[in-house]
């Protein structure tokens, strides 16, 4: 048997015949002359699903970041230059894992190249000439040297240079300010771009950052455009961790970027380039100055030294027109440069440079220079926020997943016509795109699937096909008419509504992913398995059990229609007993599913699997700390009574049975009218066959009034 070089679980990424992408787990094995993968860890002489012979003509292509139904993966494609159609595409949910495989495979290829050169054999060279591609050397976006093959023929080059991966490179309009141009390359660049070499001076120091200002005056920019300024600071984190934090446009960004209000994906151009929409939160006389927003292209790459470059420049896009109430600012040049430093006291360190040259537009910019500088410093200060975020965050034992961007356009928007998006389209609240993206989290190919073929489709068409094609789900796509169900607690989807409930977006909760057993990773939960049709808010002098027997309740109506219901009755003890009852409904249980096993299981099984994920988005600090957001197995924390009937299962949860829970409850009840509480219910998945986890349902209850509870009319005997 050949000597093993490297092995482990990776994500298979590919496309089916109809053009839709798929991902699933496969076990990859790298040998000195072979790359192969299996459905399971191989034993004895097991035959692999697919193999690729590795020689000096092979190449590792960096495909960058690819989105797949709520997942973001870092894709590598290994192929032979002589036959590009014979390839293996592999991916990882975090960048360090992908880079390990990249280095291992490239090391094997290098050995074959050295062997062939020493034996006098010829092969197609993948060497890279420094100084090509406008100074973009040594990065994951390098292009091949067109003259390298000729140089091999003439025998001018006797030694091998480090081979680099390929990519499209940054868009022509995006200035790569991170390059230190020499005089020769500067002259070449100036033929296409009016960006001479920059000279900087230290402007000030604030929050542990050095703030530099560009000294060179330029006459090709409008007067309202600021000079280029950059902040330089040291962050105690790896380059990968910082890069993934910068790439995120979710709620995490509010914790380190004070100028961030909202961001979304407009278009994914390729694995390294995307068009983004970004709203700025600037606090310079907000009563008189209109808010600013941006539409810009973001390009990123990873250099061979382990550093990352993220570049920004504004660009117009037909699906991201002017927004009412906002002034569209213009980024002339900007981005981040993240470079590794030597660790100190065992802690990793990186230098972060954040540059920004921006025209905030508007009539007041020319009259108030302090406005421009104040806003620019506020944006650059995000480096200090990033530094403090990592200093105060210890939950970084495993490599975080690459964040997922939510598309700004919906399936109803035509790419052929310019669209002006209104406020509701880009509101940071749950959107149709978020709901559907979450629902597709579970559309991962089964580990036993034979669908392992890859079909190369132009990247520009891939995402368009993803949007236009119907969503495939494991569940039935039929919708239930909710108009016939009602509860005494009203539903109100308005943001500031009181004494009501509404559906909570599943992506607000993180659950176990498909590969949780291997890397303990979690993903946004996505769409719920069941529909929440009604909520009842009851009170009585005694505890209320088996409330589903009440005539005319939502569970009884659902049973008459042939639907299956899951009722969760949260019982709150006290001098007056309260019960909040949630009615979840689906047309029928899916045979063999984890939910069906839970419904038909005994009490011991149910107690070990029923999980609650709580959250308090709005409320006092002490309440938020007391409730927390850690998942809790209800059956192990409090007493649960399971009442099974032909068309429903009711779970009565006695919160007062736990001393700890009762103490927290006493704190919550006193300020319940000031709270907004999110609750997600799910069945815990423990094995790879049960993963990924799916929510039964999630609900948000807002500013509940104790006085609005009613006394239910319960029959004396169960039917």
C-alpha positions in Angstrom: 0.0 0.0 0.0 1.3 3.5 -0.9 2.5 5.7 1.9 -0.2 8.0 3.2 0.5 11.7 3.0 -2.7 13.2 4.5 -6.3 12.2 5.2 -9.5 13.5 6.8 -13.1 14.6 6.3 -13.7 17.4 3.8 -16.8 18.8 2.1 -17.5 17.6 -1.5 -18.7 20.5 -3.6 -20.1 20.1 -7.1 -23.0 20.5 -9.4 -25.7 18.1 -10.6 -26.8 17.7 -14.2 -29.5 20.3 -13.7 -26.9 22.8 -12.5 -27.8 23.0 -8.8 -24.8 22.8 -6.4 -24.5 20.2 -3.7 -22.3 19.6 -0.7 -21.8 16.6 1.6 -19.1 15.0 3.7 -16.5 12.7 2.1 -13.3 11.1 3.5 -10.3 12.3 1.4 -7.0 10.4 1.2 -3.8 11.9 -0.3 -1.0 9.6 -1.3 2.2 10.3 -3.1 0.7 9.7 -6.5 -3.1 9.7 -5.9 -5.9 11.9 -4.4 -9.1 10.0 -3.7 -12.2 10.2 -1.6 -14.6 7.7 0.0 -18.1 7.9 1.4 -16.8 6.5 4.7 -13.3 6.1 6.2 -11.7 3.4 4.1 -11.0 -0.1 5.4 -8.8 -2.8 3.8 -9.1 -2.6 0.0 -12.2 -0.5 -0.2 -12.7 1.1 -3.7 -12.8 4.9 -3.7 -15.6 6.9 -5.2 -13.2 8.9 -7.4 -9.5 9.2 -7.9 -7.1 11.7 -9.5 -3.5 10.8 -10.4 -1.1 13.4 -9.1 1.9 14.4 -11.2 3.9 17.5 -12.0 1.2 18.8 -14.4 -1.4 19.0 -11.6 -2.6 22.2 -10.1 -4.6 23.4 -7.1 -7.0 26.1 -8.2 -8.3 28.5 -5.5 -12.0 28.9 -6.3 -12.5 31.2 -3.3 -15.7 31.4 -1.3 -18.9 29.8 -2.6 -22.4 30.0 -1.1 -24.7 27.0 -1.0 -28.1 27.3 0.6 -27.1 28.8 3.9 -23.5 27.5 3.9 -20.4 29.3 2.9 -17.4 27.1 1.8 -13.8 27.7 0.7 -13.4 25.7 -2.5 -10.3 24.1 -3.9 -10.2 22.4 -7.3 -7.4 19.9 -8.1 -6.9 19.1 -11.8 -4.3 18.1 -14.4 -3.3 20.7 -16.8 -3.4 18.2 -19.7 -7.0 17.3 -19.0 -8.9 20.0 -17.0 -12.1 18.0 -17.1 -10.6 15.4 -14.8 -10.7 17.2 -11.5 -11.7 16.8 -7.9 -13.3 19.7 -6.2 -13.2 19.9 -2.4 -14.1 22.5 0.2 -14.1 23.3 3.9 -16.3 25.4 6.2 -13.3 27.2 7.5 -10.2 28.6 5.8 -7.4 27.0 7.9 -8.7 23.5 7.1 -8.7 24.2 3.4 -5.2 25.7 3.5 -3.8 22.6 5.1 -5.1 20.5 2.3 -3.8 23.0 -0.3 -0.3 22.9 1.2 -0.2 19.2 1.4 -1.4 18.7 -2.2 1.0 21.3 -3.5 3.9 19.7 -1.7 3.2 16.4 -3.4 3.0 18.2 -6.8 6.3 20.0 -6.1 8.0 16.6 -5.4 6.9 15.3 -8.8 8.1 18.4 -10.5 11.5 18.2 -8.9 11.7 14.6 -9.8 10.9 15.2 -13.4 13.4 18.1 -13.7 16.2 16.1 -12.2 15.5 13.2 -14.6 15.5 15.6 -17.6 11.8 15.2 -18.3 9.7 18.1 -19.5 6.4 19.2 -18.0 4.2 22.2 -18.3 5.6 24.8 -15.9 3.4 26.7 -13.5 6.1 29.1 -12.4 5.3 32.7 -11.8 7.4 35.7 -12.8 7.6 38.4 -10.2 6.4 41.8 -11.3 3.6 40.6 -13.5 -0.1 41.4 -13.3 0.4 45.0 -12.0 2.3 44.0 -8.9 -0.1 41.2 -7.8 2.6 38.7 -7.1 2.5 36.0 -4.5 -1.2 35.9 -4.0 -4.0 33.5 -4.5 -5.1 35.6 -7.5 -2.0 35.3 -9.6 -2.1 34.4 -13.3 0.3 32.0 -15.1 3.4 33.2 -16.8 2.7 33.0 -20.5 6.5 32.8 -21.2 7.3 30.1 -18.6 6.8 27.2 -21.1 9.2 28.8 -23.6 11.8 29.4 -20.9 11.7 25.7 -20.0 12.2 24.9 -23.7 15.2 27.1 -23.9 16.6 25.8 -20.7 17.1 29.4 -19.3 15.6 28.4 -15.9 17.2 25.5 -14.0 15.5 25.9 -10.7 11.8 25.7 -9.6 10.0 28.7 -8.2 7.2 28.4 -5.7 4.0 27.6 -7.7 1.0 29.8 -6.9 -2.7 29.2 -7.3 -4.7 31.1 -9.9 -7.7 33.3 -9.9 -9.3 36.3 -11.7 -7.4 39.0 -9.9 -8.9 42.2 -8.6 -11.2 44.2 -10.9 -9.3 46.8 -12.9 -11.1 49.7 -11.2 -10.0 48.6 -7.7 -6.7 50.0 -6.5 -4.5 47.6 -4.6 -3.1 50.1 -2.1 -1.3 47.3 -0.2 1.4 46.9 -2.8 4.7 48.7 -2.3 5.4 49.7 -5.9 8.9 50.1 -7.1 9.8 52.7 -9.6 9.4 50.4 -12.6 6.1 48.9 -11.6 4.9 52.3 -10.6 5.5 53.6 -14.1 3.6 50.7 -15.5 0.7 51.1 -13.2 0.5 54.8 -13.9 -0.2 54.1 -17.5 -3.5 52.6 -16.5 -4.2 54.2 -13.1 -3.5 57.7 -11.8 -2.2 56.4 -8.4 1.4 57.4 -7.7 3.3 56.0 -4.7 1.8 57.1 -1.5 3.6 59.0 1.3 2.2 59.0 4.8 2.6 61.0 7.9 1.4 60.3 11.4 -1.7 62.4 12.0 -2.6 61.3 15.6 -2.8 58.3 17.9 -6.2 57.3 19.4 -7.5 54.2 21.0 -4.1 52.5 20.6 -4.1 53.1 16.9 -1.8 55.1 14.7 -3.7 57.2 12.3 -1.9 58.2 9.1 -2.8 60.8 6.4 -1.7 60.8 2.8 0.7 63.7 2.1 0.3 63.7 -1.6 -2.2 66.1 -3.1 -4.2 64.8 -6.1 -6.0 66.9 -8.6 -8.1 64.2 -10.3 -10.5 63.8 -7.3 -13.4 66.1 -6.4 -12.8 68.6 -3.5 -15.3 66.8 -1.4 -13.3 63.6 -1.5 -11.1 63.2 1.6 -7.4 62.4 1.6 -6.6 58.8 2.0 -6.3 58.0 5.7 -5.4 54.7 7.4 -5.4 53.2 10.9 -2.7 50.8 11.9 -3.1 48.6 15.0 -2.2 45.2 16.4 -4.9 42.6 17.1 -4.3 39.5 19.2 -5.8 37.0 16.8 -4.8 35.0 13.7 -5.1 36.4 10.3 -7.9 33.9 9.5 -9.9 34.9 12.5 -9.7 38.6 11.7 -10.4 38.0 8.0 -13.6 36.0 8.8 -14.7 38.8 11.2 -14.2 41.5 8.6 -16.1 39.5 5.9 -19.2 39.2 8.2 -22.2 41.4 7.7 -24.3 40.0 10.5 -25.1 41.0 14.1 -21.5 40.3 15.1 -20.4 43.5 13.3 -22.4 45.7 15.7 -19.9 44.6 18.4 -16.8 46.0 16.8 -17.8 48.5 14.1 -19.5 51.6 15.4 -20.1 52.9 11.8 -22.0 49.9 10.7 -25.8 50.0 10.5 -26.7 47.3 7.9 -25.1 45.3 5.1 -26.2 42.8 2.5 -25.0 41.0 -0.6 -26.1 42.5 -3.9 -24.3 40.1 -6.3 -21.6 37.4 -5.9 -19.3 37.9 -8.9 -17.0 35.0 -8.1 -15.3 33.4 -5.2 -13.1 36.5 -4.6 -15.3 39.4 -5.7 -18.8 40.5 -4.5 -20.9 43.6 -4.8 -22.2 44.8 -1.3 -24.7 47.3 0.0 -23.7 49.0 3.2 -25.4 51.6 5.4 -23.3 53.8 7.6 -24.2 54.9 11.1 -22.6 58.3 11.5 -23.3 60.4 14.7 -22.3 63.9 13.4 -25.4 66.0 14.0 -27.8 63.3 12.8 -30.7 65.8 13.2 -29.4 67.9 10.3 -27.2 65.5 8.2 -28.8 62.8 6.1 -27.5 59.2 6.6 -25.1 57.7 4.1 -25.0 54.4 2.3 -22.6 52.6 0.0 -22.7 50.2 -3.0 -19.2 48.9 -3.6 -17.2 46.0 -5.0 -15.2 44.0 -2.4 -12.3 41.9 -3.6 -10.1 39.7 -1.3 -7.1 37.4 -1.6 -4.7 35.5 0.6 -1.0 36.0 0.0 1.6 33.3 0.3 3.0 34.8 3.5 -0.4 34.1 5.2 -1.6 37.7 5.0 -5.0 38.8 3.7 -6.0 41.7 1.6 -9.6 43.0 1.3 -10.1 45.9 -1.1 -13.1 48.2 -1.6 -14.2 50.6 -4.3 -17.7 52.0 -5.1 -19.6 50.7 -8.1 -23.1 51.3 -9.4 -25.4 48.3 -9.7 -28.8 47.9 -11.4 -30.2 46.1 -8.3 -28.8 48.7 -5.8 -30.1 52.1 -6.8 -30.5 55.2 -4.8 -32.4 54.7 -1.5 -34.9 57.3 -0.3 -33.7 59.2 2.7 -30.0 58.3 2.1 -27.1 60.0 0.4 -25.0 57.6 -1.7 -21.3 58.1 -0.6 -18.4 57.0 -2.9 -15.4 55.0 -1.8 -12.4 56.0 -4.0 -10.1 53.4 -2.3 -10.3 51.4 0.8 -10.0 48.1 2.6 -8.0 46.0 5.0 -4.5 44.5 5.0 -4.0 41.8 7.6 -0.4 40.6 8.2 0.8 38.0 10.7 3.2 39.0 13.5 5.3 36.9 15.8 3.3 35.6 18.7 3.8 37.0 22.1 3.4 35.0 25.3 1.8 32.2 23.3 -0.9 34.4 21.8 -1.2 35.0 18.0 -0.8 38.6 16.8 -1.6 40.3 13.5 -1.1 43.8 12.2 -4.3 45.3 10.8 -4.2 48.3 8.4 -7.6 49.9 7.5 -7.4 52.5 4.7 -10.3 54.6 3.5 -10.5 57.4 0.9 -14.2 58.4 0.6 -16.4 61.1 -0.7 -19.4 61.4 1.6 -21.2 63.6 -1.0 -24.0 66.0 0.0 -24.0 69.8 0.1 -22.6 70.1 3.6 -19.3 68.2 3.0 -17.6 71.1 1.3 -18.7 73.6 4.0 -17.9 71.4 7.1 -14.5 69.7 6.7 -14.8 68.5 10.3 -17.8 66.3 9.2 -15.6 64.5 6.7 -12.8 63.9 9.1 -15.0 62.9 12.0 -16.8 60.3 10.0 -13.6 59.0 8.5 -12.0 58.6 12.0 -15.2 56.8 13.2 -14.9 54.3 10.4 -11.1 53.8 10.9 -11.7 53.3 14.6 -13.2 49.9 13.8 -9.7 48.4 14.1 -9.7 49.3 17.8 -13.2 47.8 18.2 -11.9 44.7 16.5 -8.9 44.5 18.8 -11.1 44.8 21.9 -13.6 42.2 20.5 -10.9 39.6 20.3 -9.4 40.5 23.7 -12.7 40.0 25.4 -13.9 36.9 23.5 -12.5 33.6 24.6 -14.8 31.3 22.6 -12.3 30.7 19.8 -11.2 27.2 20.4 -12.2 26.0 17.0 -11.9 27.7 13.6 -15.1 29.7 13.0 -17.2 29.1 10.0 -17.1 31.6 7.1 -20.1 33.9 7.5 -23.0 33.8 5.1 -24.2 37.0 3.3 -27.9 37.4 2.6 -28.7 38.4 -1.0 -30.2 41.8 -1.3 -32.2 40.8 -4.4 -35.2 38.4 -4.3 -36.4 35.9 -6.7 -39.0 38.3 -8.0 -36.4 40.9 -9.1 -35.5 40.7 -12.8 -31.8 41.2 -13.6 -32.7 42.8 -16.9 -34.4 45.9 -15.4 -33.0 48.4 -13.0 -34.7 48.3 -9.7 -35.1 50.9 -6.9 -35.3 49.1 -3.7 -37.6 50.5 -1.0 -37.1 50.5 2.7 -38.8 47.2 3.2 -36.6 45.4 0.7 -33.4 46.1 2.5 -34.6 46.3 6.1 -32.3 44.2 8.3 -35.3 42.2 9.6 -36.2 38.7 8.2 -36.6 38.6 4.5 -37.9 36.1 2.0 -34.4 35.4 1.0 -33.3 34.7 4.6 -36.3 32.4 5.1 -35.6 30.4 2.0 -31.9 30.3 2.5 -32.4 28.9 6.0 -34.9 26.3 4.8 -32.3 25.0 2.4 -29.7 24.4 5.1 -30.8 20.8 5.3 -30.6 20.2 1.6 -27.3 18.4 1.9 -26.7 15.2 0.0 -27.1 12.1 2.0 -23.8 10.4 2.8 -24.9 7.4 0.9 -25.7 9.4 -2.3 -24.1 8.4 -5.5 -24.3 12.0 -6.9 -20.6 12.8 -7.0 -20.1 14.0 -10.6 -19.1 17.5 -11.2 -20.3 19.7 -14.1 -18.5 22.8 -14.8 -20.8 25.8 -15.3 -19.7 29.4 -15.6 -19.8 31.0 -12.2 -21.7 34.0 -13.5 -24.7 31.8 -14.3 -24.5 29.7 -11.2 -26.1 32.0 -8.6 -28.7 33.2 -11.1 -29.8 29.6 -11.6 -29.8 29.2 -7.8 -32.3 32.1 -7.4 -34.6 31.3 -10.3 -34.9 27.5 -9.7 -37.5 26.3 -7.2 -36.4 25.3 -3.8 -36.0 21.6 -3.1 -36.9 20.6 0.4 -37.0 17.4 2.3 -40.4 18.5 3.7 -43.6 19.0 1.8 -43.9 22.4 0.3 -47.6 22.7 0.7 -48.7 25.6 2.9 -51.3 25.5 5.7 -54.1 28.0 5.7 -53.7 29.7 9.1 -56.8 31.8 9.0 -59.0 29.1 10.7 -56.8 28.9 13.8 -56.8 31.4 16.7 -55.6 31.9 20.2 -56.4 34.6 22.8 -52.9 36.1 22.5 -52.9 38.1 19.3 -50.3 38.0 16.6 -48.7 41.3 15.5 -45.7 41.4 13.2 -44.9 45.1 13.7 -41.5 45.8 15.3 -42.8 47.9 18.3 -46.0 46.0 19.0 -46.9 45.1 22.6 -48.7 42.2 24.3 -48.4 39.9 21.3 -46.4 37.3 19.5 -44.8 36.8 16.1 -42.7 34.2 14.3 -39.0 34.5 15.1 -36.5 34.1 12.2 -34.9 30.7 12.5 -31.5 32.2 11.4 -31.4 34.0 14.8 -30.6 30.6 16.4 -27.6 28.4 15.8 -28.0 24.6 15.8 -25.7 21.6 15.2 -24.5 21.3 11.6 -24.1 18.2 9.4 -20.5 17.7 10.5 -21.0 18.6 14.2 -19.7 15.2 15.2 -16.4 16.1 13.6 -15.8 19.8 14.3 -18.5 20.9 16.7 -19.6 23.5 14.3 -23.0 25.2 14.3 -25.1 26.9 11.6 -28.1 29.2 11.4 -31.2 27.1 12.0 -33.2 28.3 9.0 -36.8 27.4 8.3 -39.0 25.7 10.9 -40.3 22.2 10.5 -43.8 23.0 11.8 -46.0 26.1 11.6 -46.9 28.0 14.7 -50.6 28.6 14.3 -51.7 30.1 17.6 -50.6 31.1 21.1 -52.8 31.1 24.2 -52.1 33.0 27.4 -54.0 31.5 30.4 -54.3 32.1 34.1 -56.0 30.2 36.9 -55.8 29.5 40.6 -54.3 26.0 39.9 -51.9 24.6 37.4 -53.4 24.0 34.0 -52.6 20.5 32.5 -53.6 19.1 29.2 -54.9 22.3 27.8 -55.3 20.7 24.3 -58.5 19.0 25.5 -60.2 22.4 25.6 -63.0 22.4 23.0 -62.4 24.7 20.0 -58.7 25.3 20.7 -56.2 25.3 17.8 -55.2 21.7 18.4 -58.8 20.5 18.2 -59.4 22.4 15.0 -56.1 21.0 13.5 -57.2 17.5 14.5 -60.5 17.9 12.7 -58.6 18.8 9.5 -56.4 15.8 9.8 -53.2 17.7 10.8 -50.8 16.7 13.5 -50.1 19.2 16.3 -47.3 19.6 18.9 -48.4 21.6 21.9 -45.9 23.1 24.3 -47.5 24.3 27.5 -45.1 26.5 29.6 -46.5 26.4 33.1 -45.5 29.4 35.4 -46.3 28.8 39.1 -47.2 31.4 41.6 -50.2 32.7 43.7 -51.8 32.9 40.3 -50.7 30.2 37.9 -50.0 31.2 34.3 -49.6 29.1 31.1 -48.3 30.2 27.7 -49.3 27.6 25.2 -47.8 27.2 21.7 -49.5 25.2 19.0 -47.3 23.9 16.2 -48.9 22.1 13.3 -47.8 20.1 10.2 -49.9 18.1 7.7 -48.2 14.8 8.7 -45.1 13.5 10.2 -42.3 12.5 7.8 -41.8 8.7 8.1 -38.4 7.9 9.7 -37.6 11.5 10.7 -36.1 12.4 14.0 -39.3 14.3 14.8 -41.5 11.2 14.3 -39.2 9.2 16.5 -39.5 11.9 19.2 -43.3 11.9 19.0 -43.5 8.1 19.1 -40.7 7.7 21.7 -41.1 7.1 25.4 -40.8 9.7 28.1 -37.1 8.9 28.7 -36.2 9.4 25.1 -38.2 12.7 24.9 -36.6 14.0 28.1 -33.1 13.4 26.6 -33.9 15.2 23.4 -36.4 18.2 23.8 -34.3 21.3 23.7 -35.1 25.0 24.2 -32.9 27.9 22.9 -33.9 31.1 24.7 -32.9 34.7 24.0 -33.8 38.1 25.3 -33.3 40.6 22.5 -34.8 43.5 24.5 -34.7 43.8 28.3 -32.6 44.8 31.2 -29.0 43.6 31.4 -29.6 41.5 34.5 -32.5 39.6 32.9 -30.5 39.0 29.7 -27.6 37.6 31.8 -30.0 35.4 33.9 -31.8 33.9 30.9 -28.8 33.7 28.6 -28.9 32.0 25.2 -27.4 28.6 26.0 -29.5 25.6 24.7 -31.2 23.7 27.5 -32.6 20.2 27.5 -35.9 20.8 29.1 -36.5 17.2 30.2 -33.3 17.2 32.3 -33.8 20.7 33.7 -37.5 20.7 34.7 -40.4 18.2 34.9 -42.1 17.5 31.6 -45.4 15.6 31.2 -46.1 14.1 27.8 -49.7 13.6 26.8 -50.1 11.5 23.6 -53.3 11.5 21.5 -53.9 10.3 18.0 -53.4 13.7 16.3 -51.3 15.6 18.8 -48.6 15.5 21.5 -48.9 17.9 24.3 -45.8 18.7 26.5 -46.6 20.3 29.8 -43.4 22.0 31.1 -43.5 22.7 34.8 -41.0 25.5 35.2 -41.6 25.7 38.9 -40.1 22.2 39.4 -36.6 23.6 39.2 -35.3 25.8 42.0 -32.9 27.6 39.6 -35.5 28.1 36.9 -38.0 29.3 39.4 -35.6 31.9 40.6 -35.0 33.2 37.1 -38.7 33.1 36.5 -39.4 35.3 39.6 -36.9 37.9 38.2 -38.6 37.8 34.7 -42.2 38.0 35.9 -41.6 41.2 37.7 -40.4 43.0 34.5 -42.2 40.9 31.9 -43.9 43.9 30.3 -40.5 45.4 29.4 -39.2 42.2 27.8 -39.0 40.8 24.3 -38.2 37.1 24.5 -37.3 34.6 21.7 -37.8 30.9 22.2 -36.8 28.1 19.7 -37.9 24.5 20.3 -36.1 21.5 18.7 -35.2 17.9 19.0 -31.5 17.4 19.8 -29.6 15.4 17.1 -26.9 13.2 18.5 -25.7 11.1 15.5 -24.6 11.9 11.9 -27.8 10.4 10.5 -29.9 12.8 12.6 -27.8 15.9 11.7 -28.2 18.8 10.9 -30.6 19.9 13.6 -33.9 21.5 12.6 -36.2 23.7 14.6 -39.7 22.6 15.5 -40.5 26.2 15.6 -39.5 29.6 17.0 -41.6 32.4 18.5 -41.0 35.9 19.8 -43.3 37.2 22.6 -43.2 41.0 23.1 -44.1 43.0 26.3 -46.6 40.6 27.7 -49.2 42.0 30.1 -50.3 39.7 32.9 -53.7 41.2 32.9 -54.3 40.0 29.3 -54.3 36.3 30.4 -57.8 34.6 30.5 -59.2 31.8 32.5 -59.6 28.7 30.2 -62.7 26.5 30.2 -61.3 23.1 30.6 -63.5 20.0 30.7 -63.3 18.0 33.9 -62.3 14.8 32.1 -60.1 14.2 29.1 -61.8 12.9 26.0 
